[in-house]
Amino acid sequence: MHQRTVADVEAMIREEKRLEAIESHAEAWAEGEAAGIDPDIIAEAALATALGEFARAEGEHAGLALIDRMRDRVLSGEFTRRRHLN
């Protein structure tokens, strides 16, 4: 029988929190759209709010590192709805 390590449990908790955050943001996005707010305005407000809160909590260098990681994810196609296989 496989026993979970502390790291396993921490990873599971982090994933549950990540999924809850995604759900909360999806609900906020839907509310914004229902209110007639354009997607680009919702996206910019969400990113600015998140980055501001993160930078205040973790510092500007951590904020810049986060931007770099997210840029890499965008460039890799992680957020596109359709991926074309070459």
C-alpha positions as a Markdown table, in Angstrom:
| # | Residue | x | y | z |
|---|---|---|---|---|
| 1 | Met | 0.0 | 0.0 | 0.0 |
| 2 | His | 1.4 | 3.4 | -1.0 |
| 3 | Gln | 1.7 | 5.9 | 1.8 |
| 4 | Arg | 1.6 | 9.6 | 0.9 |
| 5 | Thr | 4.4 | 11.8 | 1.9 |
| 6 | Val | 4.1 | 15.2 | 3.3 |
| 7 | Ala | 5.1 | 16.5 | -0.1 |
| 8 | Asp | 2.4 | 14.5 | -1.8 |
| 9 | Val | -0.2 | 15.9 | 0.6 |
| 10 | Glu | 1.1 | 19.5 | 0.1 |
| 11 | Ala | 0.9 | 19.0 | -3.7 |
| 12 | Met | -2.7 | 17.8 | -3.5 |
| 13 | Ile | -3.7 | 20.7 | -1.3 |
| 14 | Arg | -2.0 | 23.2 | -3.6 |
| 15 | Glu | -3.8 | 21.6 | -6.6 |
| 16 | Glu | -7.2 | 21.8 | -4.8 |
| 17 | Lys | -6.5 | 25.5 | -4.1 |
| 18 | Arg | -5.5 | 26.1 | -7.7 |
| 19 | Leu | -8.7 | 24.5 | -9.0 |
| 20 | Glu | -10.8 | 26.6 | -6.5 |
| 21 | Ala | -9.1 | 29.7 | -7.7 |
| 22 | Ile | -9.8 | 28.8 | -11.4 |
| 23 | Glu | -13.4 | 28.3 | -10.5 |
| 24 | Ser | -13.7 | 31.6 | -8.7 |
| 25 | His | -12.1 | 33.4 | -11.6 |
| 26 | Ala | -14.3 | 31.7 | -14.1 |
| 27 | Glu | -17.4 | 32.8 | -12.2 |
| 28 | Ala | -16.1 | 36.4 | -12.1 |
| 29 | Trp | -15.4 | 36.3 | -15.8 |
| 30 | Ala | -19.0 | 35.0 | -16.5 |
| 31 | Glu | -20.4 | 37.8 | -14.3 |
| 32 | Gly | -18.4 | 40.4 | -16.2 |
| 33 | Glu | -19.6 | 39.1 | -19.5 |
| 34 | Ala | -23.2 | 39.0 | -18.3 |
| 35 | Ala | -22.8 | 42.6 | -17.3 |
| 36 | Gly | -21.7 | 43.4 | -20.8 |
| 37 | Ile | -18.0 | 44.0 | -20.1 |
| 38 | Asp | -15.8 | 43.3 | -23.1 |
| 39 | Pro | -13.4 | 40.3 | -22.6 |
| 40 | Asp | -10.3 | 42.4 | -23.1 |
| 41 | Ile | -11.4 | 44.7 | -20.3 |
| 42 | Ile | -12.1 | 41.8 | -18.0 |
| 43 | Ala | -8.8 | 40.2 | -18.8 |
| 44 | Glu | -6.7 | 43.4 | -18.3 |
| 45 | Ala | -8.5 | 44.1 | -15.0 |
| 46 | Ala | -8.0 | 40.5 | -13.8 |
| 47 | Leu | -4.3 | 40.5 | -14.7 |
| 48 | Ala | -3.6 | 43.9 | -13.2 |
| 49 | Thr | -5.4 | 43.1 | -10.0 |
| 50 | Ala | -3.7 | 39.7 | -9.7 |
| 51 | Leu | -0.2 | 41.1 | -10.5 |
| 52 | Gly | -0.7 | 44.0 | -8.1 |
| 53 | Glu | -1.7 | 41.8 | -5.2 |
| 54 | Phe | 1.1 | 39.3 | -5.9 |
| 55 | Ala | 3.7 | 42.0 | -6.2 |
| 56 | Arg | 2.6 | 43.6 | -3.0 |
| 57 | Ala | 2.8 | 40.2 | -1.2 |
| 58 | Glu | 5.9 | 38.8 | -2.8 |
| 59 | Gly | 7.8 | 41.8 | -4.2 |
| 60 | Glu | 8.3 | 43.3 | -7.7 |
| 61 | His | 11.0 | 40.8 | -8.7 |
| 62 | Ala | 8.6 | 37.9 | -7.9 |
| 63 | Gly | 6.0 | 39.8 | -10.0 |
| 64 | Leu | 8.4 | 40.1 | -12.9 |
| 65 | Ala | 9.3 | 36.4 | -12.6 |
| 66 | Leu | 5.6 | 35.5 | -12.7 |
| 67 | Ile | 5.1 | 37.6 | -15.8 |
| 68 | Asp | 8.1 | 35.8 | -17.5 |
| 69 | Arg | 6.6 | 32.3 | -16.6 |
| 70 | Met | 3.2 | 33.3 | -17.9 |
| 71 | Arg | 4.7 | 34.7 | -21.1 |
| 72 | Asp | 6.5 | 31.4 | -21.6 |
| 73 | Arg | 3.2 | 29.5 | -21.1 |
| 74 | Val | 1.4 | 31.8 | -23.6 |
| 75 | Leu | 4.1 | 31.3 | -26.2 |
| 76 | Ser | 4.0 | 27.5 | -25.7 |
| 77 | Gly | 0.3 | 27.6 | -26.7 |
| 78 | Glu | -0.9 | 26.5 | -23.2 |
| 79 | Phe | -3.8 | 28.9 | -23.3 |
| 80 | Thr | -5.0 | 28.5 | -26.9 |
| 81 | Arg | -8.3 | 26.7 | -27.4 |
| 82 | Arg | -7.1 | 24.8 | -30.4 |
| 83 | Arg | -3.6 | 23.5 | -31.0 |
| 84 | His | -2.4 | 22.7 | -34.4 |
| 85 | Leu | -0.2 | 19.7 | -34.8 |
| 86 | Asn | 2.5 | 20.1 | -37.5 |
